[in-house]
């Protein structure tokens, strides 16, 4: 199957700076994440999860995790902010 | 994931994120929501029981689990259904081994009922494996002379008796049919080959009269049956009649009609479309038939048609229409003729009875009136 992120990484000569996680935000309604290292906060307004070199916080309203597996997750709701720490 | 095939969990725990992280390492979780102090989430139904065990091991305080969707195991535990199915299957298998109906195919002259009753008496048992079809076939063949071949088979729960009736020639039966006149006529010529002639030249015969008897008398005066053979020519009269009225009163439809309909069940009217009949004079027709082909609910649809009629008086002059009426009558007579028949004479008679004319048109032809079975006269 075609892997969009792998294609981009292969086309870039210097790809060391690329982080180990991938995020896709679809119209502020769905956030798809690859490469998370565990959930840290789960609430309707804040969802936070760990990545290899830090943490990502998603803020919004009516948030919920529509899918959660070992290294992928999908957040649905009204996403206002996605921040990396 | 199919929504109908899932397990729904509602838990209360202190370190909920840790629990979710642990579970997500091995299982896929869906629709994770935090409500007040509880967390709700779904999983695949196959993983449901395993997740439940893990949660119990992790000392989750309150746990509620709902398994949704079709589960074969649940169905297998419904003993009533299982027993019902087994009993139904047993009943079906049990009745399959019995013959409940006897059908007869190929009966034309023989009586179906007689044959069915005979076969029923021959059956030792209704159990299909106790029925010896060969024996019944032989019994039918021996007891019914008119049966030339018989085949018996068990199809489903029916015993099919298929027969072929024997067609015996008259000679084998020892009986001969006499030659019968097929027409009314005057005998003009007789060519007797075999049998005893019952008519002479000049006799007038009617349809159905015996022309030649199927026997002869030998030198000792003994009667001996023979196949009658003869060619009997006669003048045959083909006649058609009509009545002509110079003054006639009759009812005639005007073309206007009223149609009503109704649907009934066991004489109880369920639907009715009735219109007021405003005609002074009318004729009515009723047409009814079953709406359904089965006999469970015999709905009957009835259609009533009222045709308006009027009385008309007809005044005609016979002399003006005479030729036309006679021509029609002649055409009517000619219809009865076969191909290549020679017309010897044609005659029309008219009787007047006070404005009512009785017309009779007669065509005379020469024809062989006897039906000689199985014998062909040589062509002259």
Interface residues (C-beta under 8 A of the other chain):
Chain A: X38 X39 X40 X41 X42 X43 X44 X64 X65 X66 X67 X68 X69 X70
Chain B: X16 X17 X20 X21 X24 X25 X26 X28 X29 X30 X31 X32 X33 X34 X39 X41
